[in-house]
Amino acid sequence: EAGVAQSPRYKIIEKRQSVAFWCNPISGHATLYWYQQILGQGPKLLIQFQNNGVVDDSQLPKDRFSAERLKGVDSTLKIQPAKLEDSAVYLCASSPRQGGSPLHFGNGTRLTVT
Amino acid sequence: AQRVTQPEKLLSVFKGAPVELKCNYSYSGSPELFWYVQYSRQRLQLLLRHISRESIKGFTADLNKGETSFHLKKPFAQEEDSAMYYCALGDTNAGKSTFGDGTTLTVKP
C-alpha cells in the first residue's frame, strides 16, 4: 500500500507570513492526525479528523492555525501568520479507525520561521 | 490527563549488550501502549504494540499496569538498532495517541 504522503518536505518563511501543508493519507484510513514536533520533543497532537469531521482540536492554536479535510480524504494545515516558535516538523498520520490503532506517519514537513 | 514519560534522552550501549528503554505512563483508563521507531532519514514507524505480545527485530515490551510502565528491551543490541525510539499511549475512546519525548539509542561497535 502507498504510504502517507506529505508536501512540501521543507519550507522556510519569514515571521508573519503564511504557509500551508498538504497530506494525503493511506487509502481507506478514516482517521487523520496532524502533529507538531519541536526539536528535542515528541510529537504533539494538533488536530484529529474522523472522516471529514473534527474529533479533537483542543491543542490547535486557533488564532493562527487552521486545518480542513474536505471530502474526508486529503487534508491541509495552514498557519497564518507564522511565529518563530512555529518552527518544527509537522507530521501527518492516519489510521484505519479511531481508538487504539497504530498510526502510519508521513515523512513530515520541516518548517523554519526566520 | 494522559502522559508518557521517557526518562532517558540518550542511551548508549555496545554491540551485543542488553538494552532497556524506559517508558512510564499516566492514564485513568485501560491503556493501549506502542513503541515507535525512527531510523535516520526515515519516517516514524510502529515497532510494536502491547496487545500483540510479539517480538519485533528482537525487541519485546511488557505492560506492567502496577508500575504503569512499558519498557522496551532487547537482549543483544545491534548497530542497526541505533535510532530514535518513542513510547506512545493510545486513548481507546478518543483515538488520539500521546507521545513521550523519545530516547536516542546509539549502539557502538
Backbone of each chain as ProteinMPNN parsed JSONL, in Angstrom:
{"seq_chain_A": "EAGVAQSPRYKIIEKRQSVAFWCNPISGHATLYWYQQILGQGPKLLIQFQNNGVVDDSQLPKDRFSAERLKGVDSTLKIQPAKLEDSAVYLCASSPRQGGSPLHFGNGTRLTVT", "coords_chain_A": {"N_chain_A": [[0.85, -1.188, 0.0], [0.403, 2.293, -0.662], [2.123, 4.794, 1.166], [1.557, 7.383, 3.693], [1.379, 10.526, 2.292], [3.115, 13.581, 2.201], [3.487, 17.075, 1.623], [5.025, 20.333, 1.344], [8.425, 18.987, 1.64], [10.259, 20.571, 2.932], [10.208, 23.9, 4.245], [10.828, 27.314, 4.268], [10.129, 30.287, 5.806], [9.401, 33.78, 6.473], [8.719, 35.368, 9.612], [5.34, 36.183, 10.333], [4.478, 35.638, 7.794], [2.413, 33.45, 5.744], [1.696, 29.906, 5.562], [1.166, 26.698, 4.093], [0.431, 23.258, 4.503], [0.237, 20.016, 3.07], [-1.516, 16.88, 3.08], [-1.914, 13.514, 2.216], [-3.629, 10.79, 3.14], [-3.287, 7.22, 3.851], [-5.062, 5.163, 1.655], [-8.431, 4.622, 2.418], [-8.158, 4.978, 5.109], [-9.789, 6.23, 7.838], [-9.258, 7.982, 9.887], [-7.393, 10.876, 10.547], [-4.505, 12.626, 11.481], [-2.817, 15.563, 12.606], [0.324, 16.346, 13.736], [2.601, 18.268, 15.718], [6.041, 18.564, 15.914], [8.456, 19.708, 17.851], [11.921, 20.45, 17.959], [13.746, 18.077, 19.773], [11.625, 17.211, 21.241], [8.733, 15.074, 21.7], [6.175, 14.097, 19.29], [3.351, 16.275, 19.211], [-0.102, 16.364, 19.449], [-2.046, 18.22, 17.184], [-4.504, 18.341, 15.767], [-7.267, 16.175, 15.16], [-8.983, 14.282, 12.802], [-11.976, 12.561, 11.979], [-13.037, 10.909, 9.332], [-14.427, 13.556, 7.589], [-14.866, 15.152, 9.742], [-14.064, 17.059, 12.696], [-12.486, 15.659, 15.472], [-10.865, 16.19, 17.658], [-9.502, 19.177, 18.509], [-8.297, 20.518, 20.494], [-5.716, 21.296, 21.155], [-4.922, 22.947, 19.183], [-3.693, 26.016, 18.091], [-5.915, 28.231, 17.575], [-6.06, 30.837, 16.775], [-4.189, 31.232, 14.867], [-3.683, 28.914, 13.478], [-5.174, 26.667, 11.175], [-7.142, 23.974, 9.916], [-8.299, 21.63, 7.522], [-10.316, 18.997, 6.168], [-11.518, 18.229, 3.553], [-14.028, 16.319, 1.973], [-13.206, 14.114, 3.29], [-10.714, 12.964, 2.761], [-7.91, 14.033, 1.586], [-5.93, 16.442, 3.413], [-5.338, 19.763, 4.624], [-3.143, 21.884, 6.393], [-2.864, 25.011, 7.802], [-0.949, 27.916, 8.574], [-1.221, 31.118, 9.769], [-0.771, 34.296, 10.905], [2.67, 33.229, 10.726], [4.815, 32.435, 13.521], [8.001, 32.706, 15.201], [8.235, 30.59, 16.997], [6.833, 28.586, 15.789], [8.458, 27.061, 14.307], [9.216, 23.856, 13.416], [8.746, 20.291, 12.927], [6.115, 19.183, 11.007], [3.902, 16.681, 11.246], [1.938, 14.364, 9.535], [-0.45, 11.86, 10.093], [-2.18, 8.726, 9.709], [-4.854, 6.442, 10.431], [-6.669, 3.336, 10.336], [-8.975, 3.268, 11.852], [-10.705, 4.861, 14.588], [-9.384, 5.041, 17.853], [-7.103, 3.329, 19.502], [-5.722, 2.187, 17.344], [-2.631, 1.615, 15.629], [-0.559, 4.288, 14.372], [0.111, 5.537, 11.102], [2.683, 7.215, 9.67], [3.551, 10.143, 7.763], [6.375, 11.57, 5.952], [6.773, 14.04, 6.969], [6.857, 17.678, 7.267], [9.354, 19.981, 7.356], [9.422, 22.956, 8.933], [10.825, 26.134, 8.925], [10.909, 29.144, 10.549], [11.891, 32.384, 10.104]], "CA_chain_A": [[0.0, 0.0, 0.0], [1.136, 3.548, -0.643], [2.147, 5.378, 2.497], [1.039, 8.731, 3.867], [2.163, 11.476, 1.504], [3.084, 14.958, 2.678], [4.303, 18.05, 0.901], [6.39, 20.08, 0.881], [9.293, 18.387, 2.648], [10.894, 21.656, 3.668], [9.673, 25.228, 3.948], [11.421, 28.399, 5.051], [9.365, 31.529, 5.642], [9.659, 34.798, 7.483], [7.61, 35.514, 10.565], [4.152, 36.898, 9.872], [3.996, 35.094, 6.525], [1.538, 32.298, 5.873], [2.22, 28.678, 4.97], [0.191, 25.599, 4.087], [0.97, 21.909, 4.337], [-0.755, 19.103, 2.491], [-1.37, 15.485, 3.48], [-2.789, 12.512, 1.604], [-3.479, 9.604, 3.996], [-3.408, 5.91, 3.229], [-6.41, 4.964, 1.147], [-9.335, 3.892, 3.299], [-7.978, 5.344, 6.518], [-10.794, 7.214, 8.184], [-8.77, 8.932, 10.888], [-6.203, 11.629, 10.126], [-3.955, 13.432, 12.571], [-1.684, 16.462, 12.419], [1.148, 16.503, 14.928], [3.721, 19.205, 15.664], [7.178, 18.045, 16.665], [9.525, 20.673, 18.065], [13.207, 19.781, 18.131], [14.015, 17.568, 21.108], [10.388, 16.793, 21.891], [7.914, 14.121, 20.972], [5.061, 14.69, 18.54], [2.231, 16.785, 19.987], [-1.287, 16.4, 18.591], [-2.699, 19.499, 16.921], [-5.89, 18.132, 15.395], [-7.638, 14.829, 14.724], [-10.199, 14.184, 11.994], [-12.6, 11.277, 11.688], [-13.589, 11.257, 8.02], [-14.19, 14.988, 7.405], [-15.251, 15.867, 10.948], [-13.031, 17.25, 13.706], [-12.704, 14.93, 16.714], [-10.139, 16.853, 18.748], [-8.619, 20.286, 18.119], [-8.103, 21.258, 21.738], [-4.351, 21.816, 21.239], [-4.648, 23.744, 17.985], [-3.777, 27.471, 18.333], [-6.897, 28.561, 16.539], [-5.916, 32.212, 16.307], [-3.27, 31.292, 13.731], [-3.67, 27.618, 12.792], [-6.449, 26.122, 10.723], [-6.992, 22.728, 9.17], [-9.529, 21.097, 6.958], [-10.23, 17.709, 5.492], [-12.688, 18.183, 2.694], [-14.333, 15.03, 1.35], [-12.725, 13.031, 4.133], [-9.507, 12.305, 2.248], [-6.761, 14.922, 1.771], [-6.066, 17.465, 4.448], [-4.357, 20.852, 4.627], [-2.914, 22.607, 7.651], [-2.375, 26.347, 7.474], [-0.513, 28.804, 9.649], [-1.274, 32.496, 9.307], [0.622, 34.475, 10.491], [3.613, 32.358, 11.433], [5.695, 32.982, 14.531], [9.273, 31.984, 15.296], [8.061, 29.36, 17.754], [6.17, 27.572, 14.955], [9.481, 26.24, 13.663], [9.015, 22.478, 13.875], [8.346, 19.342, 11.891], [4.676, 18.925, 11.048], [3.687, 15.295, 10.855], [0.588, 13.874, 9.279], [-0.575, 10.421, 10.323], [-3.529, 8.209, 9.524], [-5.122, 5.102, 10.948], [-7.909, 2.843, 9.733], [-10.13, 3.531, 12.699], [-10.437, 5.644, 15.779], [-9.309, 4.281, 19.086], [-6.198, 2.224, 19.731], [-4.997, 1.692, 16.174], [-1.332, 2.256, 15.413], [-0.557, 5.367, 13.4], [1.006, 5.488, 9.951], [3.149, 8.581, 9.53], [4.227, 10.652, 6.584], [7.758, 11.994, 6.189], [6.778, 15.308, 7.678], [7.311, 18.919, 6.648], [10.182, 20.753, 8.298], [9.18, 24.389, 8.78], [11.717, 27.075, 9.607], [10.406, 30.516, 10.516], [13.016, 33.277, 10.421]], "C_chain_A": [[0.882, 1.232, 0.0], [1.041, 4.148, 0.745], [1.483, 6.738, 2.537], [1.964, 9.697, 3.131], [2.005, 12.873, 2.085], [3.919, 15.827, 1.754], [4.041, 19.435, 1.457], [7.21, 19.384, 1.956], [9.942, 19.445, 3.532], [10.243, 22.989, 3.258], [10.355, 26.231, 4.87], [10.626, 29.658, 4.759], [9.797, 32.52, 6.697], [8.455, 34.896, 8.413], [6.57, 36.459, 9.981], [3.694, 36.472, 8.475], [3.062, 33.915, 6.791], [2.149, 31.102, 5.158], [1.13, 27.613, 5.045], [0.902, 24.29, 3.82], [-0.155, 21.0, 3.842], [-0.466, 17.668, 2.904], [-2.383, 14.624, 2.741], [-2.623, 11.216, 2.387], [-3.511, 8.309, 3.189], [-4.87, 5.696, 2.844], [-7.249, 4.126, 2.105], [-9.19, 4.216, 4.765], [-8.912, 6.494, 6.867], [-10.26, 8.306, 9.101], [-7.47, 9.563, 10.435], [-5.794, 12.561, 11.255], [-2.897, 14.395, 12.015], [-0.973, 16.606, 13.765], [2.216, 17.57, 14.668], [4.854, 18.618, 16.504], [8.287, 19.099, 16.698], [10.8, 19.915, 18.388], [13.429, 19.363, 19.587], [12.798, 17.103, 21.878], [9.684, 15.725, 21.072], [6.812, 14.82, 20.202], [3.922, 15.104, 19.476], [1.034, 16.938, 19.057], [-1.829, 17.816, 18.452], [-4.187, 19.296, 16.65], [-6.077, 16.716, 14.902], [-8.956, 14.894, 13.976], [-10.684, 12.733, 11.957], [-13.446, 11.523, 10.444], [-13.391, 12.773, 7.824], [-14.615, 15.817, 8.608], [-14.115, 15.954, 11.944], [-13.407, 16.518, 14.988], [-12.077, 15.669, 17.888], [-9.262, 17.943, 18.15], [-8.294, 21.131, 19.335], [-6.714, 21.876, 21.855], [-3.979, 22.66, 20.025], [-4.757, 25.241, 18.325], [-4.654, 28.118, 17.27], [-6.809, 30.017, 16.067], [-5.011, 32.292, 15.091], [-3.246, 30.013, 12.906], [-5.09, 27.247, 12.362], [-6.172, 24.855, 9.935], [-8.338, 22.297, 8.646], [-9.262, 19.771, 6.278], [-11.505, 17.548, 4.676], [-12.818, 16.799, 2.069], [-13.73, 13.851, 2.115], [-11.485, 12.312, 3.64], [-8.298, 13.19, 2.553], [-7.024, 15.922, 2.879], [-5.006, 18.541, 4.239], [-4.322, 21.486, 6.005], [-2.301, 23.953, 7.289], [-1.97, 27.11, 8.733], [-0.494, 30.216, 9.09], [-1.645, 33.408, 10.455], [1.553, 33.588, 11.319], [4.437, 33.15, 12.45], [6.972, 32.144, 14.584], [9.107, 30.632, 15.975], [7.303, 28.269, 16.994], [7.183, 26.713, 14.211], [9.452, 24.839, 14.26], [8.859, 21.579, 12.66], [6.854, 19.072, 12.081], [4.426, 17.558, 10.424], [2.215, 15.03, 10.624], [0.6, 12.372, 9.498], [-2.011, 9.994, 10.052], [-3.646, 6.826, 10.146], [-6.478, 4.657, 10.42], [-9.15, 3.128, 10.552], [-9.708, 4.327, 13.906], [-10.277, 4.707, 16.963], [-8.349, 3.108, 19.068], [-5.47, 1.669, 18.525], [-3.633, 2.351, 16.092], [-1.432, 3.291, 14.306], [0.467, 5.098, 12.301], [1.396, 6.927, 9.637], [3.679, 8.886, 8.135], [5.65, 11.06, 6.94], [7.86, 13.331, 6.919], [7.218, 16.475, 6.811], [8.107, 19.682, 7.699], [10.008, 22.236, 8.001], [10.187, 25.18, 9.593], [11.145, 28.471, 9.428], [11.53, 31.443, 10.976], [12.54, 34.702, 10.712]], "O_chain_A": [[1.968, 1.232, 0.58], [0.018, 4.03, 1.419], [0.916, 7.195, 1.545], [3.179, 9.681, 3.326], [0.898, 13.296, 2.419], [4.915, 15.384, 1.182], [2.961, 19.697, 1.986], [6.732, 19.209, 3.076], [10.146, 19.235, 4.728], [9.803, 23.178, 2.124], [10.449, 26.028, 6.08], [10.468, 30.05, 3.602], [10.459, 32.174, 7.675], [7.332, 34.553, 8.046], [6.883, 37.393, 9.243], [2.633, 36.9, 8.019], [2.941, 33.447, 7.923], [2.995, 31.248, 4.276], [0.286, 27.626, 5.942], [1.84, 24.216, 3.026], [-1.328, 21.198, 4.157], [0.693, 17.284, 3.06], [-3.562, 14.967, 2.653], [-1.565, 10.593, 2.306], [-3.74, 8.326, 1.979], [-5.785, 6.006, 3.607], [-6.827, 3.056, 2.545], [-10.003, 3.784, 5.583], [-8.843, 7.576, 6.284], [-10.76, 9.43, 9.089], [-6.554, 8.87, 9.993], [-6.631, 13.198, 11.894], [-2.18, 14.068, 11.07], [-1.582, 16.939, 14.782], [2.672, 17.746, 13.538], [4.652, 18.226, 17.654], [8.963, 19.341, 15.698], [10.759, 18.86, 19.02], [13.318, 20.174, 20.506], [12.906, 16.655, 23.02], [10.002, 15.505, 19.903], [6.542, 16.0, 20.428], [3.576, 14.381, 20.41], [1.137, 17.565, 18.002], [-2.045, 18.52, 19.438], [-5.03, 19.985, 17.224], [-5.177, 16.124, 14.305], [-9.925, 15.486, 14.451], [-9.882, 11.801, 11.908], [-14.44, 12.247, 10.488], [-12.25, 13.231, 7.891], [-14.716, 17.04, 8.517], [-13.294, 15.043, 12.039], [-14.494, 16.714, 15.531], [-12.665, 15.767, 18.965], [-8.365, 17.648, 17.359], [-8.042, 22.33, 19.213], [-6.535, 22.864, 22.566], [-2.819, 23.043, 19.872], [-5.803, 25.686, 18.797], [-4.179, 28.501, 16.201], [-7.423, 30.38, 15.064], [-5.039, 33.28, 14.357], [-2.828, 30.034, 11.748], [-6.062, 27.479, 13.081], [-5.097, 24.689, 9.359], [-9.378, 22.565, 9.247], [-8.141, 19.468, 5.871], [-12.433, 16.834, 5.058], [-11.822, 16.187, 1.685], [-13.747, 12.719, 1.631], [-11.221, 11.18, 4.045], [-7.727, 13.114, 3.641], [-8.167, 16.209, 3.235], [-3.915, 18.264, 3.74], [-5.342, 21.604, 6.684], [-1.321, 24.013, 6.546], [-2.569, 26.963, 9.798], [0.153, 30.49, 8.08], [-2.766, 33.306, 10.953], [1.254, 33.248, 12.464], [4.715, 34.336, 12.278], [7.017, 31.022, 14.079], [9.744, 29.651, 15.593], [7.149, 27.156, 17.496], [6.808, 25.741, 13.555], [9.641, 24.663, 15.463], [8.842, 22.042, 11.52], [6.4, 18.77, 13.185], [4.699, 17.322, 9.247], [1.361, 15.424, 11.418], [1.558, 11.693, 9.129], [-2.939, 10.796, 10.152], [-2.649, 6.136, 10.354], [-7.331, 5.483, 10.095], [-10.251, 3.22, 10.01], [-8.522, 4.456, 14.212], [-10.967, 3.692, 17.056], [-8.725, 2.007, 18.666], [-4.664, 0.75, 18.674], [-3.488, 3.521, 16.448], [-2.276, 3.189, 13.416], [1.529, 4.519, 12.533], [0.532, 7.762, 9.368], [4.182, 8.01, 7.43], [6.08, 10.915, 8.085], [8.922, 13.693, 7.424], [7.855, 16.299, 5.772], [7.606, 19.988, 8.781], [10.404, 22.712, 6.937], [10.381, 24.936, 10.784], [10.922, 28.927, 8.306], [12.053, 31.31, 12.082], [13.355, 35.579, 10.996]]}, "seq_chain_B": "AQRVTQPEKLLSVFKGAPVELKCNYSYSGSPELFWYVQYSRQRLQLLLRHISRESIKGFTADLNKGETSFHLKKPFAQEEDSAMYYCALGDTNAGKSTFGDGTTLTVKP", "coords_chain_B": {"N_chain_B": [[-5.714, 13.301, 32.731], [-3.688, 12.138, 30.047], [-0.337, 10.951, 30.011], [3.035, 10.512, 29.01], [6.179, 9.371, 29.906], [9.55, 9.367, 29.155], [12.39, 8.721, 30.582], [15.072, 8.826, 29.814], [16.986, 10.73, 27.674], [19.118, 10.163, 26.052], [20.773, 7.153, 25.192], [23.382, 4.927, 25.335], [24.975, 2.036, 24.217], [27.126, -0.854, 23.937], [27.61, -2.931, 21.062], [25.993, -6.048, 21.163], [25.432, -5.92, 23.825], [22.892, -5.896, 26.422], [19.862, -3.989, 26.163], [17.673, -1.526, 27.498], [14.956, 0.489, 27.173], [13.266, 2.929, 28.845], [9.852, 3.51, 29.754], [7.22, 5.234, 31.142], [3.827, 5.684, 32.077], [0.816, 7.66, 32.438], [-2.497, 7.239, 32.993], [-5.987, 7.043, 33.129], [-7.723, 5.135, 32.224], [-8.042, 1.986, 30.457], [-5.053, 1.158, 29.12], [-3.591, 1.533, 25.823], [-0.596, 0.671, 24.591], [2.273, 1.641, 22.728], [5.334, 1.249, 20.885], [7.24, 3.308, 18.881], [9.563, 3.778, 16.205], [12.214, 5.676, 14.798], [14.362, 5.588, 12.294], [17.467, 6.864, 10.962], [16.847, 9.378, 8.635], [14.423, 8.309, 7.893], [10.853, 7.736, 8.059], [8.726, 8.051, 10.943], [7.794, 5.053, 12.466], [5.752, 2.221, 13.369], [6.938, 0.063, 15.889], [6.3, -1.924, 17.852], [3.328, -3.158, 19.564], [1.505, -3.361, 22.618], [-0.586, -5.185, 22.829], [-0.083, -7.092, 20.994], [1.94, -8.671, 21.885], [4.322, -9.642, 20.803], [7.608, -10.308, 19.423], [9.614, -8.006, 17.847], [12.135, -7.522, 15.587], [13.794, -8.512, 17.529], [13.144, -7.079, 19.755], [11.217, -6.685, 22.717], [8.368, -5.821, 24.739], [6.828, -5.359, 27.792], [3.743, -4.787, 29.299], [3.288, -3.317, 32.351], [0.975, -2.91, 34.539], [0.799, -2.362, 37.223], [3.11, -0.915, 37.838], [2.797, 1.001, 36.026], [4.244, 0.961, 33.54], [6.046, 0.448, 30.469], [8.399, -0.813, 29.334], [10.964, -1.102, 26.87], [12.821, -3.757, 25.566], [15.859, -5.452, 24.654], [17.867, -8.247, 24.258], [20.4, -8.448, 23.044], [21.975, -5.949, 21.665], [22.18, -4.463, 18.391], [24.129, -2.751, 15.861], [22.478, -1.66, 13.939], [20.251, -1.041, 15.346], [20.424, 1.479, 16.252], [18.764, 4.439, 16.678], [15.909, 6.674, 16.98], [13.621, 6.333, 19.572], [10.242, 6.19, 20.415], [7.822, 6.138, 22.906], [4.349, 5.543, 23.096], [1.023, 6.356, 24.069], [-2.149, 5.167, 23.59], [-5.42, 6.418, 23.335], [-8.203, 4.688, 23.794], [-10.823, 5.44, 23.514], [-11.055, 8.158, 22.548], [-9.197, 8.031, 20.563], [-6.801, 9.38, 20.047], [-3.194, 9.54, 20.169], [-0.716, 9.872, 22.626], [2.545, 11.002, 22.892], [5.804, 10.209, 24.223], [8.864, 12.056, 24.874], [10.918, 10.804, 23.61], [13.79, 8.611, 23.144], [17.115, 8.59, 22.259], [18.866, 6.061, 20.914], [22.057, 4.765, 20.783], [24.109, 2.411, 19.383], [27.181, 1.182, 19.845], [30.039, 0.021, 18.006]], "CA_chain_B": [[-4.955, 13.573, 31.511], [-2.716, 11.094, 29.772], [1.021, 11.452, 29.972], [4.055, 9.491, 28.779], [7.496, 9.845, 30.314], [10.73, 8.586, 28.81], [13.341, 9.443, 31.417], [16.4, 8.945, 29.215], [17.055, 11.354, 26.353], [20.175, 9.494, 25.296], [21.209, 5.878, 25.735], [24.459, 4.4, 24.508], [25.43, 0.72, 24.633], [27.976, -1.511, 22.959], [27.024, -4.036, 20.31], [25.927, -7.291, 21.903], [24.991, -5.683, 25.206], [21.441, -5.747, 26.552], [19.399, -2.606, 26.192], [16.324, -1.318, 28.001], [14.484, 1.862, 27.066], [12.201, 3.026, 29.829], [8.645, 4.274, 29.461], [6.186, 5.228, 32.167], [2.653, 6.39, 31.585], [-0.239, 8.035, 33.36], [-3.757, 7.137, 32.245], [-7.011, 6.559, 34.049], [-8.479, 4.028, 31.64], [-7.273, 0.804, 30.068], [-4.136, 1.747, 28.132], [-3.013, 0.883, 24.645], [0.763, 1.187, 24.515], [3.004, 1.39, 21.492], [6.669, 1.784, 20.667], [7.536, 3.712, 17.518], [10.989, 3.973, 15.974], [12.568, 6.498, 13.639], [15.741, 5.428, 11.855], [17.985, 8.054, 10.294], [16.307, 9.73, 7.315], [13.2, 7.562, 7.611], [9.682, 8.227, 8.777], [8.355, 7.399, 12.187], [7.035, 3.835, 12.157], [5.427, 1.371, 14.506], [7.832, -1.051, 16.179], [5.438, -2.962, 18.399], [2.225, -2.723, 20.41], [1.474, -4.282, 23.745], [-1.583, -6.247, 22.721], [0.403, -8.133, 20.094], [2.819, -9.527, 22.689], [5.26, -10.304, 19.907], [8.953, -9.766, 19.373], [9.914, -7.423, 16.55], [13.576, -7.227, 15.479], [14.418, -8.911, 18.783], [12.643, -6.236, 20.839], [9.972, -7.011, 23.4], [7.944, -4.848, 25.747], [5.76, -5.891, 28.631], [2.958, -3.784, 30.002], [3.183, -3.54, 33.788], [-0.043, -1.954, 34.988], [1.074, -1.972, 38.606], [4.142, 0.115, 37.823], [2.456, 1.872, 34.877], [5.433, 1.029, 32.703], [6.051, -0.314, 29.215], [9.799, -0.701, 28.945], [11.373, -1.82, 25.661], [14.048, -4.493, 25.887], [16.468, -6.333, 23.664], [18.981, -8.876, 24.981], [21.693, -8.242, 22.378], [21.803, -4.816, 20.756], [22.912, -4.439, 17.13], [24.39, -1.387, 15.411], [21.333, -1.164, 13.167], [19.191, -0.608, 16.268], [20.622, 2.902, 16.545], [17.596, 5.171, 16.178], [15.126, 7.39, 17.97], [12.51, 5.49, 19.99], [9.176, 6.912, 21.095], [6.739, 5.396, 23.535], [3.09, 6.263, 22.881], [-0.159, 5.859, 24.778], [-3.339, 5.366, 22.781], [-6.705, 6.562, 24.019], [-9.093, 3.8, 23.04], [-12.089, 6.113, 23.26], [-10.89, 9.33, 21.69], [-8.396, 7.656, 19.41], [-5.524, 10.06, 19.874], [-2.025, 8.964, 20.822], [0.18, 10.808, 23.299], [3.909, 10.519, 22.749], [6.878, 10.693, 25.063], [9.822, 12.903, 24.165], [11.843, 9.986, 22.855], [15.135, 8.245, 23.584], [18.04, 8.301, 21.168], [19.711, 4.909, 21.209], [23.26, 4.594, 19.965], [24.785, 1.155, 19.623], [28.561, 1.356, 19.402], [30.65, -1.251, 17.572]], "C_chain_B": [[-3.927, 12.471, 31.307], [-1.345, 11.687, 29.54], [1.968, 10.283, 29.791], [5.409, 10.097, 29.115], [8.569, 8.861, 29.88], [11.893, 9.276, 29.5], [14.716, 9.66, 30.795], [16.302, 9.595, 27.848], [18.014, 10.596, 25.461], [20.535, 8.193, 26.001], [22.243, 5.304, 24.785], [24.915, 3.06, 25.08], [26.373, 0.186, 23.56], [27.206, -2.649, 22.284], [27.099, -5.312, 21.133], [25.475, -7.153, 23.344], [23.466, -5.618, 25.26], [21.063, -4.271, 26.609], [17.965, -2.564, 26.705], [15.994, 0.167, 27.904], [13.222, 1.978, 27.925], [11.043, 3.919, 29.356], [7.671, 4.119, 30.617], [5.009, 6.066, 31.683], [1.704, 6.722, 32.726], [-1.536, 8.063, 32.573], [-4.8, 6.509, 33.134], [-7.762, 5.349, 33.515], [-7.611, 2.815, 31.378], [-6.35, 1.196, 28.918], [-3.84, 0.857, 26.925], [-1.629, 1.486, 24.492], [1.457, 0.734, 23.259], [4.451, 1.863, 21.651], [6.804, 2.071, 19.17], [9.04, 3.947, 17.41], [11.189, 4.847, 14.746], [14.052, 6.327, 13.359], [16.149, 6.682, 11.098], [17.383, 8.2, 8.899], [15.072, 8.912, 6.929], [12.038, 8.144, 8.431], [9.474, 7.458, 10.066], [7.48, 6.188, 11.874], [6.817, 3.013, 13.415], [6.471, 0.272, 14.667], [7.01, -2.206, 16.763], [4.355, -2.346, 19.281], [1.993, -3.783, 21.468], [0.486, -5.42, 23.542], [-1.101, -7.374, 21.808], [1.268, -9.144, 20.833], [3.797, -10.307, 21.79], [6.619, -9.63, 19.988], [9.212, -9.271, 17.955], [11.382, -7.017, 16.541], [14.289, -7.53, 16.797], [13.981, -8.107, 19.991], [11.346, -6.807, 21.411], [9.64, -5.903, 24.382], [6.767, -5.436, 26.499], [5.059, -4.76, 29.357], [2.849, -4.186, 31.467], [2.223, -2.501, 34.344], [0.218, -1.49, 36.413], [2.088, -0.851, 38.695], [3.889, 1.153, 36.73], [3.677, 2.074, 33.98], [5.277, 0.142, 31.477], [7.457, -0.219, 28.65], [10.1, -1.588, 27.744], [12.733, -2.469, 25.916], [14.542, -5.287, 24.691], [17.703, -6.937, 24.304], [20.348, -8.589, 24.369], [21.531, -7.145, 21.333], [22.689, -4.941, 19.524], [23.097, -2.992, 16.677], [23.198, -0.812, 14.656], [20.137, -0.786, 14.045], [19.325, 0.869, 16.631], [19.519, 3.705, 15.876], [16.991, 5.968, 17.32], [13.908, 6.534, 18.29], [11.504, 6.313, 20.789], [8.165, 5.933, 21.665], [5.46, 6.205, 23.369], [1.943, 5.556, 23.574], [-1.388, 6.186, 23.946], [-4.588, 5.433, 23.63], [-7.73, 5.771, 23.225], [-10.446, 4.446, 22.756], [-11.945, 7.244, 22.253], [-10.04, 9.046, 20.467], [-7.052, 8.316, 19.302], [-4.426, 9.331, 20.616], [-1.17, 10.078, 21.404], [1.573, 10.205, 23.312], [4.803, 11.042, 23.864], [7.847, 11.516, 24.216], [10.936, 12.122, 23.487], [13.176, 9.728, 23.538], [15.965, 7.943, 22.361], [18.961, 7.176, 21.604], [20.873, 4.861, 20.239], [23.916, 3.285, 20.359], [26.175, 1.255, 19.005], [29.181, 0.021, 19.03], [31.631, -1.81, 18.591]], "O_chain_B": [[-3.367, 11.939, 32.266], [-1.196, 12.763, 28.961], [1.75, 9.202, 30.336], [5.743, 11.193, 28.666], [8.505, 7.673, 30.196], [12.339, 10.326, 29.039], [15.445, 10.567, 31.196], [15.621, 9.083, 26.96], [17.763, 10.408, 24.27], [20.595, 8.128, 27.229], [22.011, 5.207, 23.58], [25.206, 2.951, 26.272], [26.419, 0.691, 22.439], [26.289, -3.236, 22.856], [28.132, -5.623, 21.725], [25.172, -8.144, 24.007], [22.821, -5.317, 24.255], [21.845, -3.427, 27.045], [17.152, -3.436, 26.398], [16.683, 1.0, 28.493], [12.257, 1.234, 27.754], [11.234, 4.922, 28.667], [7.341, 3.003, 31.019], [5.191, 7.044, 30.958], [1.777, 6.152, 33.815], [-1.669, 8.811, 31.605], [-4.516, 5.532, 33.827], [-8.376, 4.614, 34.288], [-6.567, 2.64, 32.005], [-6.833, 1.536, 27.838], [-3.839, -0.371, 27.002], [-1.501, 2.693, 24.285], [1.269, -0.386, 22.782], [4.747, 2.755, 22.446], [6.53, 1.223, 18.321], [9.703, 4.272, 18.395], [10.431, 4.768, 13.779], [14.897, 6.849, 14.087], [15.306, 7.459, 10.65], [17.406, 7.27, 8.094], [14.723, 8.84, 5.751], [12.234, 8.929, 9.358], [9.988, 6.354, 10.242], [6.528, 6.293, 11.1], [7.576, 3.092, 14.381], [6.846, -0.378, 13.691], [7.022, -3.319, 16.237], [4.442, -1.187, 19.687], [2.253, -4.965, 21.242], [0.711, -6.521, 24.043], [-1.642, -8.479, 21.841], [1.327, -10.318, 20.465], [4.051, -11.491, 22.014], [6.765, -8.54, 20.541], [9.052, -10.014, 16.986], [11.821, -6.249, 17.398], [15.275, -6.877, 17.137], [14.383, -8.398, 21.117], [10.503, -7.336, 20.687], [10.513, -5.143, 24.802], [5.823, -5.948, 25.897], [5.696, -3.891, 29.952], [2.369, -5.275, 31.781], [2.604, -1.357, 34.591], [-0.105, -0.357, 36.771], [1.957, 0.054, 39.518], [4.685, 2.073, 36.542], [4.086, 3.202, 33.701], [4.477, -0.793, 31.462], [7.672, 0.39, 27.602], [9.56, -2.687, 27.618], [13.664, -1.832, 26.409], [13.769, -5.728, 23.841], [18.523, -6.198, 24.85], [21.344, -8.496, 25.087], [21.009, -7.388, 20.244], [23.804, -5.457, 19.597], [22.324, -2.113, 17.057], [22.938, 0.389, 14.726], [19.134, -0.272, 13.549], [18.428, 1.439, 17.253], [19.357, 3.659, 14.657], [17.475, 5.95, 18.452], [13.23, 6.059, 17.379], [11.868, 7.036, 21.716], [7.713, 5.016, 20.98], [5.486, 7.43, 23.49], [1.898, 4.328, 23.654], [-1.639, 7.35, 23.632], [-4.792, 4.617, 24.528], [-8.083, 6.147, 22.107], [-11.143, 4.023, 21.833], [-12.633, 7.275, 21.232], [-10.148, 9.735, 19.453], [-6.215, 7.855, 18.525], [-4.684, 8.597, 21.57], [-0.93, 11.097, 20.756], [1.762, 9.05, 23.692], [4.609, 12.142, 24.382], [7.674, 11.653, 23.005], [11.81, 12.716, 22.854], [13.63, 10.501, 24.382], [15.572, 7.136, 21.518], [19.739, 7.322, 22.547], [20.688, 4.912, 19.023], [24.242, 3.07, 21.527], [26.318, 1.396, 17.79], [28.891, -0.999, 19.657], [32.22, -2.867, 18.365]]}, "name": "protein", "num_of_chains": 2, "seq": "EAGVAQSPRYKIIEKRQSVAFWCNPISGHATLYWYQQILGQGPKLLIQFQNNGVVDDSQLPKDRFSAERLKGVDSTLKIQPAKLEDSAVYLCASSPRQGGSPLHFGNGTRLTVTAQRVTQPEKLLSVFKGAPVELKCNYSYSGSPELFWYVQYSRQRLQLLLRHISRESIKGFTADLNKGETSFHLKKPFAQEEDSAMYYCALGDTNAGKSTFGDGTTLTVKP"}
